[in-house]
């Protein structure tokens, strides 16, 4: 067994112990139904209806894909579902992961991702990809800092209309991230040392928050460019859906332009800023 896998197993054990959960695969019909209903309770107003369906989860588990739950005693408090990418890519795509409100603040999500990392490494998988809403600051920090994943692509309205409790009527823009499971930054993050990225005073501000909380465009020129997101987009969607849509458009246009100008993500500042850098001699507008 490789040193990377051994270290990953140790990190997963520590993460699960800290979160006070047992993370394990789920395959029985009863547990798959419970898992689906728990996820439905996170995303849907009507938690009695299916989100993915027991049938689909059963098929994914039976065909060797990743379906796992985090248990507090006998109670399911978190879950993650992933499936394999195209043959030859050695990649797992993590489609959905969620934690019950009853276990919020315990780092159950981190424990789930560490279990998923071990599961993938043991099967010769080197990378896990997934998408997340770039407007959700806490998810950006979790993915880029606590896990060490790197965004690779901006996907406008990727899933189309979703109309659920979390996304509302907003477009389903997503950032695609790749998690290089053996990268030094990921190994360190998995051991509890997040990727530290700080917005420097000399960075160019491409998008900032106004005094009233709205998006204000700036300049795209500079070696290091920073892009702000709302402090709490989910409450903004409920309180002021028009302002939330303004942020969606502003972040979409800003990040898409910066990526087209060949800037790359360096990380996410804890205060709510994406930090991007460009190579020497590459200057945008």
N, C-alpha and C positions, 0 to 999 in steps of 0.2 A: 504494500500500500504506500502511495507517494506521501511525501511530507506535506504537500498542499492539502491532500484529503484528510490526513490526520489532524492538521491544524484547523481545518474547516469543521471537522467533527467536534473538536474541543470548543471552538467558538460557538457552534450551534448549541452545545450542552450548556455553556455559560449563559447564552441568551435565553434559552428556555427556562433555566433555573431562575434568572432574574425576573422574567415575566410571570413566573409561577404557573407555567403551563407544560403540558406534554404535547409535542407536535408529532403527528404520525399520519401515515396514509389512511385514507378512508375508502372502503369499497363495498360495504354491505348496503342493501337497499334502504334500510331504516336510517342509517347514518348519512347516506347520500341525500335522502329526502330532508333530513334535519339541516344538513349543510346548505342545501338550496334555499330552504326557508329562512335560514339565518341571513344569507346574502340578500334575499328579497327584502328582508326587514331593514337592511341598510339602504337599499336603493329605491324601493317602491313604497308608496303609501299603503298599498294593500299587501301586507306580508304573507297573506294566505295563498297568494298565487305564486307560481314558479318563476324563477328568474332565468335559470339555465335549463331546468327540467331534470328530474331524476334519471330519465332515460338517457339523456346526453351524457350526464356525469357517469352513469354506469358504463356506457360505451367507452368513454375516455379512460376510465380506470382499468377496464378489462383489456384494452388495447395497449396498456403499458405507459400511459401518460400520467401526469402528476395531478393528483387530487388528494389534498391533505387538510387536516383540521388541527386546530390548537384547542386542547381540552384543559379546563380547570376542574379537576376531579372528573365527574361524568358529564360535565356541561361543555358543549361546544361554544367557544368564544371567539374563534377566528378561523378563516379558511382561505385557501389559495388553490387555483386551478390553472394548469399550464399544459401545453401540448407541444409536440416536436415540430420544428420547422422543416423545410424541404430537405430531402436526403442529401447527405454530404456536407451540410452546413454546420453540423455539430452544435446546433443551437436549440434551445428551448424557448418557446414564447409563453410568457406568463400573462394569461388573459384577464384574470380577475383575482383580487385579494381583498379581504375585508375583515374588520374586527368589530365585534359587538360593542355597543355603547357601554355595556356593563363591565367591559375590560379596558376601557379607554385609559390612556396614561400609564399603561404597564409595559409598553414596548413589545406587545404581542406581535405586531406587524414585523418588527425586526427579527423576532424569533422565528416567525414563519419563513422569512426570506433566507435566514441562515440554514434552516432545514432544507429549503428548496435548493440552495447552493450545494449542500452536501449530496443530496439526491442526484443532482445533475452531474457533479464531478465523478461520482461513483459509476456513472453510465457513460463516461467518456465525453461529456458535454463541456465545452469550454466557455460558452457564452449563453446568457439569458437575456432576452429582449422583452420589453413591454412598453406600453404607452401610458401617459398620464396627462391630466389637464395642466397646461403651463401656467394657468392663472392661480392655481391653488398653492400658495406659498409653502405651507407645511409639507405638502407632498414633494415639492421641488427640493426642499432642504433634506427630507428623508432620502429621496432617491439619489441626489447628487453628492450630498455630504455624508450622511450616515451609512449609505451603502457603497458609494463610490462609482455609481453608474454614470455614463456619459451620454448626453443627448446627441443624436446623429441626424435627425430629420424633423422638420415641422410639417405636420399633417393637418391641413385645414378641413374642418367639418368631417373628420375621418369616419365617424359612425353614422353620420346623418342625424336627423332629429331623434332625441332620446326621451324627452318629456318625463324624466324621473325626478325623484326627490332631490338628488344632488345636482344634476345638470340643468333642471328646469327646462325652459324653452331656448336656452342658449345654443349656439353652434357647438358641435362636439370637436373642437380643435384639440389636437394632442401633440405632445413631443414623444418621439420614439427614442428610447434609451437602450443602450447595450451595456451589459454587466459582464465584463471580462473577469471570470471567476478566479483566475490565478494572478491577475495584475497586482503589483505591489500595493497600490492604493486601496484595492478591494480587500486584500489580505489584512491590511492595517485597519481598515474601517470595520471589517468583520470582527476584529479583535477589540473593538470599542474605541478606536481612534478615528473620528470622522475626518473627512477631507476638509481642511480649513481653507476657506477662500474669503478674502476680505476686500470690500470695495475701497480702493485707494483714493485719496483726495485728487490725484491727477488723472483719474479715469474720465473718459468722455461719457457724458450722460446722454444716451440716446432716447430714453423715456423715463420720466420721473412722475411722482405723485404731486398734484397741486395742493394748495392749502386746504381745499375742500375734498380732497381725495380722488380727483379725476386724473386722467392721463394727460401729460404734457410732453409733446415730442421735442427732441433736442437735436444734437449733431451725431452723425455716424462716423466721423473721422476720428482717428486715434489708434494707438496700438492696443489699448485696453478700453473696452466699451461696456457700459453697464445699462441694464434694462430693469426698471422697477415693475412690480406686480402689485395688485391691491393687497391690503393687509388681511382682508377676509372676504374673498369673492363670494363665498356661499351666503353669508348674511347680506352682502350687497345685492345679490340676485333677488333675494326676498324683499329687501327694503327699497331698492331702486334699480329695477331691471334695465332701464334705459342706460344708466351709468355703467352697469355690468357689461352691456353690449358694446359701449364705447371702449372699455378696457379690452374686450375680446378683439375688436378691430385694430386697436392701437398696438397691442402685443403681437398680433398676427403679422401686421405690416412691418413692424420693427424687426422681429426675429427672422422673418422670411428674408428681408432685405440683407440683414447682416450675414446670414448663412450663405446667401447668394454671392455676397462679397468675400466669401471664403474665410470668415471668422469662425472660430470654434469655441465651444463652451469650456471655460476653465473651472466653473463651479457655481455655487449659489451662496451669496452672503446671507447670514442669519437675519439681517434686517430687511430682507425681501428684495434682493437684487440678483439677477443673473449677471455673471461676469463672463465676458467673451474676449478673446484675444485674436490678433491676426499675425501672420507670419511677417518677417522682415521685408520691407519694400512693398507690402500690399496695403493700399490706402483706398478707403471707400469715400463716399460723399458725406 
